Amino acid sequence: MGLVDKVYYDGGHDALVVLLGSHYNFITTLPYQPREANAIVFKRVQKDFRCDDLKSFYGKLRVDLGYNNSIVFLTAAPVDDHLYVVNNEGTVAVIATVGLEPPVCPGYGNRYEPLIGTINVAVVVDYSLTYSALVDLLRVVVEAKSVAVSELLLRCDVRSPGTATDAIAVGGRFVEEDGYINMGMLTTVGGWVSGTLYRGLVGIGLRRLGLEGLLRNIIGLSLDELVNLVVELYKQAPVPGVTVESVRVEARRLIEGILRDPNVWSLLVAAREMDLHAIAGSIPWLEVEDHLSDSKAIVADELLAFALSLYIAGFRGLLATYWVERLKERGLITLRLPQFEDDVVSALVGSTLSILYTRLLGGGG
């Protein structure tokens, strides 16, 4: 047998089952797991799953599935859509299931519920590893997972490294000595694991989010909320004979079209990245307090917004963005977004409104 004997979805138990070709030694962040296992199970549970006796739950599940020596992950994410990759030599396997809620913010935790795992990652290597190498491989998985998640820009007060209940298990052939002593990213195995996991999690994560979820992550607003914002702005200066509902339909169509442009997304992502750097204090000479107060000494947010409005709708878009900013100053609309995102949203809805007015008033476009 090889490293992995079989991978299959058990529909009756709503579980992804990975049968290993042999018993391997594991270290894991999961509670109540065997030190040696020949199977890995990713069991799907409800989002509101609660269990007063998790140890017994694991035990019963193992008996029901027929794999008494198995590592068991719990997740609310779909398990039939997963990451499974084995290297060319057949000596390293990466398996993961991916869900992206709720994101965790470093330093902002206030509760701990060791229940379901959201991003669940298992890595098994068919090599002899010392304990330090096993721990090193666990570190590689944590780092690669965190970097991948940071690319998805999960909505958090600061940059998020993952979700509240992520779980990891790594396994190999444990030896006291005469085995690999490290498995960092610069090793052949560690490098392959980190690259495979990074690319895989980003890909699955983007698929899970979809454009709508990614939009919410980047600017803190959904498509519906953007449309509603355009409609509220339109009500400030309505066109006679044009209904609000027809404006709503057209605004949605326009925004959907605008968001098919990677250049627009690039500027939106830039705004989110700037806010994340600013809140971390990593923009030289920009104090966190100045960022939080939207200091008038900072004009880079407006420059970014002006670039976006000019790109979308030209000079009319720029004027409309300026108008939206004035309405915000007068308290007629409120976004409550971070400094840079606040301004690019003004540009996005202002430019949309500019195009809308041009069409409604017979100006073409």
Salt bridges, closest charged atoms under 4 A:
ASP10 OD2 - HIS13 ND1 3.06
ASP64 OD2 - LYS60 NZ 2.87
ASP81 OD1 - ARG207 NH2 2.73
ASP81 OD2 - ARG208 NH1 2.75
GLU113 OE1 - ARG50 NH2 3.42
GLU113 OE2 - ARG111 NH1 3.15
ASP126 OD1 - ARG173 NE 2.79
ASP136 OD1 - ARG139 NH2 2.60
GLU143 OE2 - ARG139 NH1 3.09
ASP166 OD2 - LYS145 NZ 2.86
GLU212 OE2 - ARG216 NH1 3.36
ASP224 OD1 - ARG252 NH2 1.97
GLU232 OE2 - LYS235 NZ 3.15
GLU245 OE2 - ARG248 NE 3.45
GLU250 OE2 - ARG253 NH2 2.69
GLU250 OE2 - ARG359 NH1 3.30
GLU256 OE2 - ARG252 NH1 3.96
GLU273 OE1 - ARG159 NH2 2.87
GLU273 OE1 - HIS277 NE2 3.87
ASP275 OD1 - HIS291 NE2 3.69
GLU325 OE2 - LYS328 NZ 2.48
GLU329 OE2 - ARG326 NH2 2.57
GLU341 OE1 - ARG155 NH2 2.54
GLU341 OE2 - ARG272 NH1 3.07
ASP342 OD2 - LYS328 NZ 2.26
ASP343 OD1 - LYS328 NZ 3.86
